[in-house]
Amino acid sequence: MRIVLTEMTKILLVDDDLEFRDLLKEALEGEGHDVVCAADGLDALMRLDTFTPDVILLDLMMPKLNGFEMLLARKDNTPVIVISAIDSEEERIKGYELGADDFLSKPFSVKELLVRIQALIRRINISKGQDTADLTLNKHIQFDETDYTVAIADQQLSLTQTEFRLFKYLFERKGQVVTKQELQRRVLKKELGRFDRNLDMHISNTRRKLEQTRLPRSLINTVRGQGYSFSLW
């Protein structure tokens, strides 16, 4: 049975194995998809400057910048499927913690890969639809990434780039507790040090700006011993 995605999918394939890369590229293009290849994480980051994929297929063990390092360094939120010969629980957990969305062990069939891509894109589209609906339900919260402002009801909140990304990340997961470790890795793009107060400082500054614009600082709640959550208001 041939698995067909509903639309052409733009794929960034990151793998240092030239033979494997070429074979998979040919197979995916044969299914009608647009595939751009990168030989390592550094090459991939450069490609992302000019190419906006729907999904990234990422190997782990590569020279210059490996898959884990690329997950930590990237600034985009493109869905990632890790494709790797390494199949240990530790590596999977590390990949998920750094932002990977799925994990497929080599060797695998193109059919299974296409099913995984299809399921991942379907989940992302459902999530986008829910976010769009939530913008209406949550007093018309709108994010402007050009100047890092947030329009909430009749108020305009001006943030720094980092504060904006933290606020948006928490908003997209409202009602959930987001750990400090996750915010450090996914938003600040670095590990949380034992005495690192940088994240807390950004949250504190954002709360202060909420108060200054007559918005409740309790929009961002501290969950003791765990992290932060965006209030369901």
SEVO-311540 format. One record per residue (C-alpha): residue number from 1; residue in three letters; x negated, y negated, z. Coordinates in steps of 0.001 Angstrom, whole numbers, padded with zeros to 6 digits, always signed. Each point is the difference from the previous one (the first is absolute). Example, Ala and Ser with C-alpha at 12.3 -4.5 7.8 and 13.67 -1.06 7.14 Angstrom:
REM SEVO-311540
{1 'ALA' {-012300 +004500 +007800}} {2 'SER' {-001370 -003440 -000660}} 
//
This chain:
REM SEVO-311540
{1 'MET' {+000000 +000000 +000000}} {2 'ARG' {-001347 -003410 -000950}} {3 'ILE' {+000180 -002697 +002687}} {4 'VAL' {+000806 -003404 -001490}} {5 'LEU' {-000147 -003250 +001958}} {6 'THR' {+002846 -002344 -000888}} {7 'GLU' {-002356 -002752 -001186}} {8 'MET' {-003622 -000286 -000998}} {9 'THR' {-002064 -000080 +003178}} {10 'LYS' {-003182 -002054 +000269}} {11 'ILE' {-002601 +002116 +001776}} {12 'LEU' {-003469 -000841 +001312}} {13 'LEU' {-002012 +003237 +000139}} {14 'VAL' {-003066 -000231 +002263}} {15 'ASP' {-002385 +002969 -000120}} {16 'ASP' {-003739 +000376 -000573}} {17 'ASP' {+000375 +003359 -001827}} {18 'LEU' {-000046 -001074 -003647}} {19 'GLU' {+001259 +003313 -001393}} {20 'PHE' {+002873 +000224 +002487}} {21 'ARG' {+000837 -003657 -000521}} {22 'ASP' {+000156 +000304 -003775}} {23 'LEU' {+002113 +003168 +000106}} {24 'LEU' {+002512 -001481 +002440}} {25 'LYS' {+000138 -003285 -001916}} {26 'GLU' {+000747 +001879 -003219}} {27 'ALA' {+002722 +002078 +001689}} {28 'LEU' {+001690 -003025 +001577}} {29 'GLU' {-000165 -002038 -003192}} {30 'GLY' {+001475 +002995 -001796}} {31 'GLU' {+003032 -000424 +002255}} {32 'GLY' {+000297 -003622 -001117}} {33 'HIS' {-001726 -001831 +002840}} {34 'ASP' {-002527 -002836 +000026}} {35 'VAL' {-003207 +001136 +001716}} {36 'VAL' {-003040 -002115 +000892}} {37 'CYS' {-003038 +001795 +001463}} {38 'ALA' {-002624 -001010 +002544}} {39 'ALA' {-003104 +001976 +000972}} {40 'ASP' {-000122 -001074 +003662}} {41 'GLY' {+001680 -002258 +002549}} {42 'LEU' {-002002 -003074 -000968}} {43 'ASP' {+000884 +000448 -003654}} {44 'ALA' {+003645 +000451 +001005}} {45 'LEU' {+000106 -003240 +002001}} {46 'MET' {-001364 -001860 -003022}} {47 'ARG' {+002624 +001589 -002268}} {48 'LEU' {+002755 -001132 +002367}} {49 'ASP' {-000916 -003604 -000827}} {50 'THR' {+001383 +000453 -003513}} {51 'PHE' {+002245 +003068 +000230}} {52 'THR' {+003073 +000389 +002208}} {53 'PRO' {+000837 +003709 +000307}} {54 'ASP' {+003191 +001568 +001294}} {55 'VAL' {-002034 +002645 +001798}} {56 'ILE' {-003662 +000736 +000775}} {57 'LEU' {-001413 +003545 -000180}} {58 'LEU' {-003036 -000060 +002268}} {59 'ASP' {-002802 +002488 +000573}} {60 'LEU' {-001804 -000183 +003357}} {61 'MET' {-003604 +001022 -000540}} {62 'MET' {-001546 -002510 -002431}} {63 'PRO' {-003225 -002028 -000213}} {64 'LYS' {-000303 -003764 +000679}} {65 'LEU' {+003419 -000286 +001661}} {66 'ASN' {+001844 +003162 +001008}} {67 'GLY' {+003759 +000445 +000209}} {68 'PHE' {+000260 -000814 +003709}} {69 'GLU' {-002066 -003148 -000459}} {70 'MET' {+002147 -001093 -002929}} {71 'LEU' {+003191 +000480 +002031}} {72 'LEU' {-001492 -002245 +002667}} {73 'ALA' {-001297 -002621 -002429}} {74 'ARG' {+002964 -000413 -002351}} {75 'LYS' {+002363 -002948 +000352}} {76 'ASP' {+002932 +001377 -002027}} {77 'ASN' {+002881 +002179 +001197}} {78 'THR' {+000124 +002352 -002988}} {79 'PRO' {+001120 +003535 +000963}} {80 'VAL' {-002915 +002431 +000237}} {81 'ILE' {-000118 +003751 -000532}} {82 'VAL' {-003289 +001480 +001188}} {83 'ILE' {-001252 +002781 -002295}} {84 'SER' {-002903 +001819 +001582}} {85 'ALA' {-001693 +003357 +000365}} {86 'ILE' {-000313 -000800 +003710}} {87 'ASP' {+002994 +001542 +001734}} {88 'SER' {-000421 -000416 +003742}} {89 'GLU' {+002538 -001361 +002465}} {90 'GLU' {-002525 -002570 +001211}} {91 'GLU' {-000566 -001411 -003485}} {92 'ARG' {+003735 -000088 -000741}} {93 'ILE' {+000766 -001855 +003223}} {94 'LYS' {-002798 -002482 -000648}} {95 'GLY' {+001321 -000601 -003517}} {96 'TYR' {+003546 -000607 +001226}} {97 'GLU' {-001234 -002340 +002742}} {98 'LEU' {-001895 -002050 -002601}} {99 'GLY' {+003075 -000387 -002196}} {100 'ALA' {+000263 +003052 -002260}} {101 'ASP' {+003581 +001041 -000780}} {102 'ASP' {-000516 +003606 -001092}} {103 'PHE' {-002752 +002632 -000162}} {104 'LEU' {-000497 +002588 -002743}} {105 'SER' {-002769 +002570 +000236}} {106 'LYS' {-002079 +001006 -003016}} {107 'PRO' {+000573 +002059 -002011}} {108 'PHE' {+003593 -000979 -000767}} {109 'SER' {+002359 +000176 -002963}} {110 'VAL' {+000942 -003058 -002036}} {111 'LYS' {+003636 +001001 +000526}} {112 'GLU' {-000322 -000238 +003774}} {113 'LEU' {-001858 -003307 -000278}} {114 'LEU' {+002771 -001466 -002173}} {115 'VAL' {+002626 +001128 +002518}} {116 'ARG' {-001978 -001636 +002828}} {117 'ILE' {-000323 -003264 -001980}} {118 'GLN' {+003707 +000034 -000810}} {119 'ALA' {+000981 +000563 +003648}} {120 'LEU' {-002370 -002722 +001214}} {121 'ILE' {+001249 -002593 -002480}} {122 'ARG' {+003597 +000906 +000855}} {123 'ARG' {-000688 -000618 +003709}} {124 'ILE' {-001675 -003327 -000780}} {125 'ASN' {+002920 -001137 -002166}} {126 'ILE' {+002493 +000945 +002720}} {127 'SER' {-002080 -001927 +002535}} {128 'LYS' {-000109 -003061 -002294}} {129 'GLY' {+003761 +000158 -000368}} {130 'GLN' {+000427 +000103 +003770}} {131 'ASP' {-002394 -002940 +000416}} {132 'THR' {+002006 -002037 -002521}} {133 'ALA' {+003200 +000708 +001888}} {134 'ASP' {-001690 -000801 +003311}} {135 'LEU' {-001025 -003440 -001281}} {136 'THR' {+003672 -000864 -000266}} {137 'LEU' {+000992 +001606 +003281}} {138 'ASN' {-002799 -001574 +002023}} {139 'LYS' {+001003 -003640 -000331}} {140 'HIS' {-001600 -000370 -003418}} {141 'ILE' {-003624 +000596 +000939}} {142 'GLN' {-002132 -000705 -003063}} {143 'PHE' {-003752 +000338 -000395}} {144 'ASP' {-002023 -002279 -002278}} {145 'GLU' {-003422 +001529 -000658}} {146 'THR' {-001201 -003041 -001960}} {147 'ASP' {-000277 -002201 +003088}} {148 'TYR' {+000516 +002552 +002808}} {149 'THR' {+003279 -001457 +001236}} {150 'VAL' {+003044 +001801 +001342}} {151 'ALA' {+003481 -001481 -000343}} {152 'ILE' {+002224 +001149 +002877}} {153 'ALA' {+003538 -001351 -000056}} {154 'ASP' {-000587 -003777 -000288}} {155 'GLN' {-003534 +000049 +001407}} {156 'GLN' {-003332 +000146 -001825}} {157 'LEU' {-002861 +001856 +001667}} {158 'SER' {-003494 -000836 -001274}} {159 'LEU' {-002609 +002681 +000680}} {160 'THR' {-003568 +000861 -000843}} {161 'GLN' {-000512 +002835 -002483}} {162 'THR' {-000735 +002509 +002772}} {163 'GLU' {+002929 -001150 +002155}} {164 'PHE' {+002284 +000225 -003049}} {165 'ARG' {-001086 +003555 -000800}} {166 'LEU' {+000438 +001106 +003618}} {167 'PHE' {+003455 -001613 +000244}} {168 'LYS' {+001135 +001550 -003290}} {169 'TYR' {-001397 +003426 +000909}} {170 'LEU' {+001890 -000012 +003312}} {171 'PHE' {+003185 -001315 -001633}} {172 'GLU' {-000029 +002807 -002572}} {173 'ARG' {-000074 +002461 +002926}} {174 'LYS' {+002455 -001840 +002244}} {175 'GLY' {+001330 +002022 +002874}} {176 'GLN' {-003090 +002236 -000078}} {177 'VAL' {-002987 -000156 +002314}} {178 'VAL' {-003145 -000670 -002053}} {179 'THR' {-003223 +000873 +001798}} {180 'LYS' {-002905 -002395 +000223}} {181 'GLN' {-002162 +002585 -001748}} {182 'GLU' {+002365 +000060 -002993}} {183 'LEU' {+000119 -003803 -000235}} {184 'GLN' {-003783 -000184 +000190}} {185 'ARG' {-000481 +002549 -002782}} {186 'ARG' {+002880 -000892 -002329}} {187 'VAL' {-000006 -003788 +000361}} {188 'LEU' {-003350 -001142 +001424}} {189 'LYS' {-001825 +002794 -001875}} {190 'LYS' {-002316 +001007 +002834}} {191 'GLU' {-000116 +002315 +002975}} {192 'LEU' {+001214 -001185 +003399}} {193 'GLY' {-002927 -000546 +002352}} {194 'ARG' {+000275 +000588 +003731}} {195 'PHE' {-000316 -003701 +000841}} {196 'ASP' {+001367 -001365 -003277}} {197 'ARG' {+002619 -002689 +000703}} {198 'ASN' {+000214 -001303 -003579}} {199 'LEU' {+003375 +001635 -000685}} {200 'ASP' {+001493 -001277 +003263}} {201 'MET' {-001216 -003501 -000868}} {202 'HIS' {+001784 +000059 -003377}} {203 'ILE' {+003222 +001238 +001634}} {204 'SER' {-000253 -002678 +002698}} {205 'ASN' {-000517 -002743 -002607}} {206 'THR' {+002999 +001243 -001983}} {207 'ARG' {+002221 -000036 +003088}} {208 'ARG' {-001140 -003545 +000781}} {209 'LYS' {+000945 -001082 -003534}} {210 'LEU' {+003393 +001686 +000390}} {211 'GLU' {+000633 -002103 +003101}} {212 'GLN' {-001141 -003173 -001755}} {213 'THR' {+002552 +000604 -002765}} {214 'ARG' {+002741 +000702 +002585}} {215 'LEU' {+000081 +003709 -000722}} {216 'PRO' {-000103 +002637 +002774}} {217 'ARG' {-003516 +001229 +000756}} {218 'SER' {+001690 +003276 +000967}} {219 'LEU' {+000358 +000814 -003706}} {220 'ILE' {-003325 +001760 +000559}} {221 'ASN' {+000233 +002216 +003064}} {222 'THR' {-002913 +001473 +001925}} {223 'VAL' {+000506 +003677 +000817}} {224 'ARG' {-002308 +000583 +002935}} {225 'GLY' {-002673 +002601 -000628}} {226 'GLN' {+001146 +000556 -003593}} {227 'GLY' {+000031 -003054 -002251}} {228 'TYR' {+002558 -002401 -001452}} {229 'SER' {+003467 +000098 -001519}} {230 'PHE' {+002136 -002424 -001985}} {231 'SER' {+003260 -000717 +001804}} {232 'LEU' {+003313 +001066 -001548}} {233 'TRP' {+001814 -003326 +000272}} 
//
